Amino acid sequence: MARQQTFLAAKWSDRWQASYARLSADRQAACDKVAIALIKQESSPGLRIKPIQPRKYYREARITSGDRIVFRIESGTVFFVDVVQHDDISGYGRPPTRPSFAKL
């Protein structure tokens, strides 16, 4: 008997939507693949999912060698926070002072 696939609910922040819209079509397609893998809870060594230091409030998943998805999983929901360049990931090393999903 096949194992039933479970999916996480997903919510995207305004910042995510703005960052995603600025990506080229091929970078959006790569981002889509990673987002779907996170929603389906599929892991792959290529995603290199890890907590963002020092506080580990957010996690990052690798899209390409330069792009990262910033996200958080809580209560069965994956919260997509932003799409950033690898060099900009340190800005997410601490919890926000104001929740980015207050409008959801």
N, CA, C and O atoms as a GROMACS GRO file, in nm:
protein
  416
    1MET      N    1   0.084  -0.118   0.000
    1MET     CA    2   0.000   0.000   0.000
    1MET      C    3   0.089   0.125   0.000
    1MET      O    4   0.184   0.134   0.078
    2ALA      N    5   0.057   0.217  -0.086
    2ALA     CA    6   0.137   0.340  -0.098
    2ALA      C    7   0.112   0.432   0.021
    2ALA      O    8   0.000   0.443   0.072
    3ARG      N    9   0.217   0.498   0.062
    3ARG     CA   10   0.208   0.594   0.171
    3ARG      C   11   0.136   0.718   0.120
    3ARG      O   12   0.166   0.766   0.010
    4GLN      N   13   0.042   0.771   0.200
    4GLN     CA   14  -0.030   0.891   0.159
    4GLN      C   15   0.056   1.015   0.179
    4GLN      O   16   0.118   1.033   0.284
    5GLN      N   17   0.060   1.100   0.078
    5GLN     CA   18   0.139   1.223   0.081
    5GLN      C   19   0.067   1.326   0.169
    5GLN      O   20  -0.053   1.347   0.154
    6THR      N   21   0.140   1.388   0.258
    6THR     CA   22   0.083   1.497   0.338
    6THR      C   23   0.147   1.628   0.295
    6THR      O   24   0.267   1.634   0.267
    7PHE      N   25   0.067   1.731   0.290
    7PHE     CA   26   0.113   1.862   0.248
    7PHE      C   27   0.098   1.961   0.361
    7PHE      O   28   0.003   1.954   0.439
    8LEU      N   29   0.192   2.054   0.370
    8LEU     CA   30   0.179   2.164   0.464
    8LEU      C   31   0.094   2.273   0.399
    8LEU      O   32   0.094   2.289   0.277
    9ALA      N   33   0.021   2.346   0.481
    9ALA     CA   34  -0.046   2.467   0.431
    9ALA      C   35   0.065   2.567   0.400
    9ALA      O   36   0.176   2.555   0.454
   10ALA      N   37   0.037   2.665   0.316
   10ALA     CA   38   0.140   2.762   0.279
   10ALA      C   39   0.084   2.903   0.283
   10ALA      O   40  -0.030   2.928   0.243
   11LYS      N   41   0.166   2.995   0.331
   11LYS     CA   42   0.133   3.138   0.331
   11LYS      C   43   0.256   3.214   0.284
   11LYS      O   44   0.368   3.182   0.322
   12TRP      N   45   0.232   3.316   0.201
   12TRP     CA   46   0.339   3.396   0.145
   12TRP      C   47   0.328   3.539   0.196
   12TRP      O   48   0.220   3.599   0.191
   13SER      N   49   0.437   3.594   0.245
   13SER     CA   50   0.438   3.732   0.294
   13SER      C   51   0.438   3.830   0.177
   13SER      O   52   0.466   3.792   0.063
   14ASP      N   53   0.404   3.955   0.207
   14ASP     CA   54   0.412   4.059   0.104
   14ASP      C   55   0.554   4.074   0.052
   14ASP      O   56   0.575   4.095  -0.068
   15ARG      N   57   0.651   4.062   0.141
   15ARG     CA   58   0.792   4.072   0.101
   15ARG      C   59   0.827   3.960   0.004
   15ARG      O   60   0.894   3.984  -0.097
   16TRP      N   61   0.783   3.838   0.034
   16TRP     CA   62   0.807   3.725  -0.056
   16TRP      C   63   0.752   3.756  -0.195
   16TRP      O   64   0.821   3.738  -0.295
   17GLN      N   65   0.627   3.801  -0.199
   17GLN     CA   66   0.562   3.826  -0.327
   17GLN      C   67   0.638   3.931  -0.408
   17GLN      O   68   0.652   3.918  -0.530
   18ALA      N   69   0.686   4.034  -0.342
   18ALA     CA   70   0.762   4.139  -0.412
   18ALA      C   71   0.896   4.085  -0.462
   18ALA      O   72   0.936   4.112  -0.576
   19SER      N   73   0.965   4.010  -0.378
   19SER     CA   74   1.095   3.953  -0.418
   19SER      C   75   1.079   3.853  -0.532
   19SER      O   76   1.158   3.853  -0.627
   20TYR      N   77   0.977   3.771  -0.524
   20TYR     CA   78   0.950   3.671  -0.627
   20TYR      C   79   0.920   3.739  -0.761
   20TYR      O   80   0.967   3.694  -0.865
   21ALA      N   81   0.842   3.847  -0.758
   21ALA     CA   82   0.806   3.917  -0.880
   21ALA      C   83   0.928   3.976  -0.951
   21ALA      O   84   0.926   3.994  -1.073
   22ARG      N   85   1.033   4.007  -0.876
   22ARG     CA   86   1.155   4.064  -0.935
   22ARG      C   87   1.245   3.958  -0.997
   22ARG      O   88   1.339   3.993  -1.069
   23LEU      N   89   1.220   3.830  -0.973
   23LEU     CA   90   1.302   3.723  -1.029
   23LEU      C   91   1.272   3.704  -1.177
   23LEU      O   92   1.160   3.729  -1.222
   24SER      N   93   1.373   3.660  -1.251
   24SER     CA   94   1.351   3.626  -1.392
   24SER      C   95   1.265   3.500  -1.399
   24SER      O   96   1.249   3.430  -1.299
   25ALA      N   97   1.211   3.471  -1.515
   25ALA     CA   98   1.123   3.355  -1.532
   25ALA      C   99   1.193   3.224  -1.495
   25ALA      O  100   1.132   3.138  -1.431
   26ASP      N  101   1.319   3.207  -1.535
   26ASP     CA  102   1.389   3.082  -1.502
   26ASP      C  103   1.418   3.072  -1.352
   26ASP      O  104   1.414   2.962  -1.296
   27ARG      N  105   1.446   3.184  -1.288
   27ARG     CA  106   1.469   3.183  -1.143
   27ARG      C  107   1.337   3.159  -1.068
   27ARG      O  108   1.337   3.095  -0.963
   28GLN      N  109   1.225   3.210  -1.121
   28GLN     CA  110   1.095   3.183  -1.061
   28GLN      C  111   1.062   3.034  -1.070
   28GLN      O  112   1.010   2.975  -0.976
   29ALA      N  113   1.093   2.973  -1.184
   29ALA     CA  114   1.067   2.830  -1.202
   29ALA      C  115   1.148   2.747  -1.102
   29ALA      O  116   1.096   2.652  -1.045
   30ALA      N  117   1.274   2.783  -1.081
   30ALA     CA  118   1.357   2.712  -0.984
   30ALA      C  119   1.302   2.733  -0.843
   30ALA      O  120   1.301   2.641  -0.761
   31CYS      N  121   1.256   2.854  -0.814
   31CYS     CA  122   1.198   2.886  -0.684
   31CYS      C  123   1.070   2.804  -0.662
   31CYS      O  124   1.046   2.754  -0.552
   32ASP      N  125   0.988   2.792  -0.766
   32ASP     CA  126   0.864   2.714  -0.757
   32ASP      C  127   0.892   2.569  -0.718
   32ASP      O  128   0.822   2.512  -0.635
   33LYS      N  129   0.995   2.510  -0.779
   33LYS     CA  130   1.030   2.370  -0.749
   33LYS      C  131   1.066   2.353  -0.602
   33LYS      O  132   1.026   2.255  -0.539
   34VAL      N  133   1.143   2.446  -0.549
   34VAL     CA  134   1.184   2.438  -0.409
   34VAL      C  135   1.064   2.460  -0.317
   34VAL      O  136   1.048   2.389  -0.218
   35ALA      N  137   0.979   2.558  -0.349
   35ALA     CA  138   0.861   2.585  -0.267
   35ALA      C  139   0.768   2.463  -0.262
   35ALA      O  140   0.718   2.428  -0.156
   36ILE      N  141   0.747   2.398  -0.376
   36ILE     CA  142   0.662   2.279  -0.380
   36ILE      C  143   0.724   2.167  -0.297
   36ILE      O  144   0.654   2.096  -0.226
   37ALA      N  145   0.855   2.150  -0.306
   37ALA     CA  146   0.923   2.048  -0.225
   37ALA      C  147   0.903   2.074  -0.076
   37ALA      O  148   0.882   1.981   0.001
   38LEU      N  149   0.910   2.200  -0.035
   38LEU     CA  150   0.889   2.234   0.106
   38LEU      C  151   0.745   2.206   0.149
   38LEU      O  152   0.721   2.153   0.257
   39ILE      N  153   0.649   2.242   0.064
   39ILE     CA  154   0.508   2.217   0.094
   39ILE      C  155   0.480   2.067   0.104
   39ILE      O  156   0.403   2.023   0.190
   40LYS      N  157   0.544   1.988   0.017
   40LYS     CA  158   0.525   1.843   0.017
   40LYS      C  159   0.613   1.773   0.120
   40LYS      O  160   0.605   1.651   0.135
   41GLN      N  161   0.696   1.850   0.190
   41GLN     CA  162   0.788   1.798   0.291
   41GLN      C  163   0.887   1.698   0.232
   41GLN      O  164   0.922   1.599   0.296
   42GLU      N  165   0.930   1.725   0.111
   42GLU     CA  166   1.030   1.643   0.044
   42GLU      C  167   1.167   1.704   0.070
   42GLU      O  168   1.187   1.825   0.059
   43SER      N  169   1.260   1.620   0.104
   43SER     CA  170   1.394   1.669   0.131
   43SER      C  171   1.490   1.615   0.026
   43SER      O  172   1.474   1.504  -0.024
   44SER      N  173   1.587   1.696  -0.004
   44SER     CA  174   1.688   1.658  -0.101
   44SER      C  175   1.818   1.724  -0.058
   44SER      O  176   1.815   1.837  -0.010
   45PRO      N  177   1.931   1.657  -0.073
   45PRO     CA  178   2.058   1.719  -0.034
   45PRO      C  179   2.083   1.852  -0.106
   45PRO      O  180   2.150   1.940  -0.052
   46GLY      N  181   2.030   1.866  -0.228
   46GLY     CA  182   2.051   1.989  -0.304
   46GLY      C  183   1.982   2.111  -0.245
   46GLY      O  184   2.024   2.224  -0.271
   47LEU      N  185   1.878   2.089  -0.165
   47LEU     CA  186   1.807   2.202  -0.103
   47LEU      C  187   1.888   2.265   0.010
   47LEU      O  188   1.875   2.384   0.039
   48ARG      N  189   1.972   2.184   0.072
   48ARG     CA  190   2.056   2.232   0.182
   48ARG      C  191   1.977   2.314   0.284
   48ARG      O  192   2.015   2.426   0.318
   49ILE      N  193   1.868   2.257   0.331
   49ILE     CA  194   1.783   2.324   0.430
   49ILE      C  195   1.858   2.330   0.562
   49ILE      O  196   1.909   2.229   0.612
   50LYS      N  197   1.863   2.451   0.619
   50LYS     CA  198   1.930   2.466   0.748
   50LYS      C  199   1.878   2.591   0.818
   50LYS      O  200   1.828   2.683   0.753
   51PRO      N  201   1.891   2.594   0.951
   51PRO     CA  202   1.850   2.714   1.024
   51PRO      C  203   1.946   2.829   0.998
   51PRO      O  204   2.065   2.808   0.974
   52ILE      N  205   1.893   2.950   1.002
   52ILE     CA  206   1.976   3.069   0.982
   52ILE      C  207   2.028   3.112   1.119
   52ILE      O  208   1.951   3.135   1.212
   53GLN      N  209   2.158   3.122   1.130
   53GLN     CA  210   2.225   3.156   1.256
   53GLN      C  211   2.212   3.306   1.284
   53GLN      O  212   2.198   3.380   1.187
   54PRO      N  213   2.214   3.357   1.404
   54PRO     CA  214   2.245   3.282   1.525
   54PRO      C  215   2.122   3.229   1.599
   54PRO      O  216   2.135   3.133   1.674
   55ARG      N  217   2.005   3.287   1.580
   55ARG     CA  218   1.890   3.250   1.661
   55ARG      C  219   1.810   3.132   1.608
   55ARG      O  220   1.733   3.071   1.682
   56LYS      N  221   1.828   3.097   1.482
   56LYS     CA  222   1.762   2.982   1.420
   56LYS      C  223   1.609   2.996   1.416
   56LYS      O  224   1.538   2.896   1.417
   57TYR      N  225   1.559   3.120   1.412
   57TYR     CA  226   1.415   3.143   1.403
   57TYR      C  227   1.364   3.108   1.263
   57TYR      O  228   1.259   3.045   1.247
   58TYR      N  229   1.439   3.149   1.163
   58TYR     CA  230   1.406   3.119   1.024
   58TYR      C  231   1.498   3.010   0.972
   58TYR      O  232   1.604   2.983   1.028
   59ARG      N  233   1.454   2.948   0.862
   59ARG     CA  234   1.536   2.850   0.794
   59ARG      C  235   1.557   2.896   0.651
   59ARG      O  236   1.483   2.981   0.600
   60GLU      N  237   1.657   2.841   0.587
   60GLU     CA  238   1.683   2.872   0.447
   60GLU      C  239   1.686   2.744   0.366
   60GLU      O  240   1.724   2.638   0.414
   61ALA      N  241   1.644   2.757   0.241
   61ALA     CA  242   1.653   2.647   0.145
   61ALA      C  243   1.718   2.703   0.020
   61ALA      O  244   1.688   2.813  -0.025
   62ARG      N  245   1.807   2.625  -0.036
   62ARG     CA  246   1.884   2.668  -0.154
   62ARG      C  247   1.800   2.653  -0.280
   62ARG      O  248   1.743   2.547  -0.306
   63ILE      N  249   1.792   2.760  -0.358
   63ILE     CA  250   1.727   2.754  -0.488
   63ILE      C  251   1.834   2.731  -0.594
   63ILE      O  252   1.827   2.635  -0.671
   64THR      N  253   1.933   2.820  -0.596
   64THR     CA  254   2.048   2.811  -0.686
   64THR      C  255   2.171   2.842  -0.603
   64THR      O  256   2.161   2.859  -0.481
   65SER      N  257   2.285   2.850  -0.666
   65SER     CA  258   2.406   2.882  -0.591
   65SER      C  259   2.398   3.021  -0.529
   65SER      O  260   2.470   3.049  -0.433
   66GLY      N  261   2.314   3.109  -0.584
   66GLY     CA  262   2.306   3.245  -0.531
   66GLY      C  263   2.177   3.280  -0.460
   66GLY      O  264   2.175   3.374  -0.381
   67ASP      N  265   2.067   3.208  -0.487
   67ASP     CA  266   1.936   3.242  -0.431
   67ASP      C  267   1.894   3.148  -0.319
   67ASP      O  268   1.922   3.028  -0.322
   68ARG      N  269   1.826   3.206  -0.219
   68ARG     CA  270   1.776   3.129  -0.105
   68ARG      C  271   1.631   3.165  -0.076
   68ARG      O  272   1.591   3.280  -0.094
   69ILE      N  273   1.554   3.068  -0.031
   69ILE     CA  274   1.420   3.092   0.022
   69ILE      C  275   1.435   3.102   0.174
   69ILE      O  276   1.497   3.016   0.236
   70VAL      N  277   1.377   3.205   0.232
   70VAL     CA  278   1.371   3.220   0.377
   70VAL      C  279   1.230   3.178   0.418
   70VAL      O  280   1.132   3.230   0.365
   71PHE      N  281   1.221   3.084   0.512
   71PHE     CA  282   1.090   3.032   0.551
   71PHE      C  283   1.090   2.990   0.698
   71PHE      O  284   1.194   2.983   0.763
   72ARG      N  285   0.970   2.961   0.746
   72ARG     CA  286   0.952   2.910   0.881
   72ARG      C  287   0.836   2.812   0.877
   72ARG      O  288   0.736   2.838   0.810
   73ILE      N  289   0.848   2.701   0.946
   73ILE     CA  290   0.738   2.605   0.956
   73ILE      C  291   0.686   2.608   1.098
   73ILE      O  292   0.761   2.594   1.195
   74GLU      N  293   0.555   2.626   1.109
   74GLU     CA  294   0.492   2.633   1.241
   74GLU      C  295   0.348   2.584   1.231
   74GLU      O  296   0.274   2.626   1.143
   75SER      N  297   0.311   2.497   1.319
   75SER     CA  298   0.173   2.446   1.328
   75SER      C  299   0.119   2.396   1.193
   75SER      O  300   0.005   2.427   1.157
   76GLY      N  301   0.198   2.321   1.122
   76GLY     CA  302   0.153   2.262   0.996
   76GLY      C  303   0.146   2.357   0.879
   76GLY      O  304   0.085   2.325   0.777
   77THR      N  305   0.207   2.475   0.893
   77THR     CA  306   0.206   2.575   0.786
   77THR      C  307   0.349   2.617   0.756
   77THR      O  308   0.428   2.643   0.848
   78VAL      N  309   0.382   2.625   0.628
   78VAL     CA  310   0.511   2.681   0.590
   78VAL      C  311   0.486   2.828   0.553
   78VAL      O  312   0.407   2.859   0.464
   79PHE      N  313   0.556   2.915   0.622
   79PHE     CA  314   0.546   3.059   0.599
   79PHE      C  315   0.665   3.100   0.512
   79PHE      O  316   0.779   3.098   0.557
   80PHE      N  317   0.637   3.138   0.388
   80PHE     CA  318   0.741   3.184   0.298
   80PHE      C  319   0.763   3.333   0.324
   80PHE      O  320   0.674   3.414   0.302
   81VAL      N  321   0.883   3.367   0.371
   81VAL     CA  322   0.912   3.502   0.417
   81VAL      C  323   0.976   3.588   0.308
   81VAL      O  324   0.936   3.702   0.288
   82ASP      N  325   1.076   3.533   0.237
   82ASP     CA  326   1.148   3.614   0.139
   82ASP      C  327   1.228   3.524   0.047
   82ASP      O  328   1.251   3.407   0.076
   83VAL      N  329   1.270   3.581  -0.066
   83VAL     CA  330   1.366   3.520  -0.156
   83VAL      C  331   1.482   3.618  -0.161
   83VAL      O  332   1.465   3.733  -0.201
   84VAL      N  333   1.601   3.572  -0.121
   84VAL     CA  334   1.716   3.662  -0.110
   84VAL      C  335   1.839   3.600  -0.173
   84VAL      O  336   1.845   3.479  -0.197
   85GLN      N  337   1.936   3.684  -0.199
   85GLN     CA  338   2.068   3.639  -0.241
   85GLN      C  339   2.138   3.576  -0.120
   85GLN      O  340   2.114   3.615  -0.006
   86HIS      N  341   2.224   3.481  -0.147
   86HIS     CA  342   2.296   3.414  -0.040
   86HIS      C  343   2.368   3.514   0.052
   86HIS      O  344   2.369   3.496   0.174
   87ASP      N  345   2.427   3.617  -0.005
   87ASP     CA  346   2.503   3.714   0.075
   87ASP      C  347   2.414   3.798   0.166
   87ASP      O  348   2.465   3.861   0.259
   88ASP      N  349   2.283   3.799   0.143
   88ASP     CA  350   2.190   3.879   0.223
   88ASP      C  351   2.117   3.797   0.330
   88ASP      O  352   2.031   3.851   0.400
   89ILE      N  353   2.149   3.670   0.343
   89ILE     CA  354   2.075   3.581   0.434
   89ILE      C  355   2.093   3.618   0.581
   89ILE      O  356   2.005   3.591   0.662
   90SER      N  357   2.204   3.679   0.616
   90SER     CA  358   2.230   3.710   0.758
   90SER      C  359   2.129   3.808   0.816
   90SER      O  360   2.115   3.816   0.938
   91GLY      N  361   2.059   3.883   0.732
   91GLY     CA  362   1.955   3.974   0.781
   91GLY      C  363   1.839   3.901   0.846
   91GLY      O  364   1.756   3.963   0.912
   92TYR      N  365   1.832   3.770   0.828
   92TYR     CA  366   1.725   3.690   0.887
   92TYR      C  367   1.774   3.602   1.002
   92TYR      O  368   1.709   3.503   1.036
   93GLY      N  369   1.884   3.638   1.061
   93GLY     CA  370   1.941   3.559   1.170
   93GLY      C  371   1.871   3.576   1.304
   93GLY      O  372   1.901   3.504   1.398
   94ARG      N  373   1.779   3.670   1.314
   94ARG     CA  374   1.707   3.695   1.439
   94ARG      C  375   1.557   3.703   1.411
   94ARG      O  376   1.517   3.737   1.299
   95PRO      N  377   1.474   3.673   1.512
   95PRO     CA  378   1.329   3.684   1.493
   95PRO      C  379   1.290   3.829   1.464
   95PRO      O  380   1.358   3.922   1.507
   96PRO      N  381   1.181   3.849   1.393
   96PRO     CA  382   1.137   3.985   1.363
   96PRO      C  383   1.082   4.054   1.488
   96PRO      O  384   1.032   3.988   1.579
   97THR      N  385   1.092   4.186   1.490
   97THR     CA  386   1.034   4.259   1.602
   97THR      C  387   0.884   4.272   1.583
   97THR      O  388   0.810   4.287   1.680
   98ARG      N  389   0.840   4.265   1.458
   98ARG     CA  390   0.698   4.267   1.424
   98ARG      C  391   0.671   4.151   1.328
   98ARG      O  392   0.738   4.141   1.225
   99PRO      N  393   0.576   4.063   1.359
   99PRO     CA  394   0.551   3.948   1.271
   99PRO      C  395   0.518   3.992   1.128
   99PRO      O  396   0.437   4.082   1.106
  100SER      N  397   0.582   3.927   1.031
  100SER     CA  398   0.563   3.962   0.891
  100SER      C  399   0.431   3.908   0.836
  100SER      O  400   0.392   3.944   0.725
  101PHE      N  401   0.362   3.822   0.909
  101PHE     CA  402   0.238   3.764   0.862
  101PHE      C  403   0.118   3.816   0.937
  101PHE      O  404   0.013   3.750   0.940
  102ALA      N  405   0.130   3.933   0.999
  102ALA     CA  406   0.021   3.990   1.078
  102ALA      C  407  -0.104   4.014   0.993
  102ALA      O  408  -0.216   4.009   1.044
  103LYS      N  409  -0.087   4.040   0.863
  103LYS     CA  410  -0.201   4.071   0.776
  103LYS      C  411  -0.274   3.946   0.729
  103LYS      O  412  -0.385   3.957   0.676
  104LEU      N  413  -0.215   3.828   0.746
  104LEU     CA  414  -0.277   3.706   0.694
  104LEU      C  415  -0.389   3.658   0.781
  104LEU      O  416  -0.451   3.556   0.751
   0.00000   0.00000   0.00000
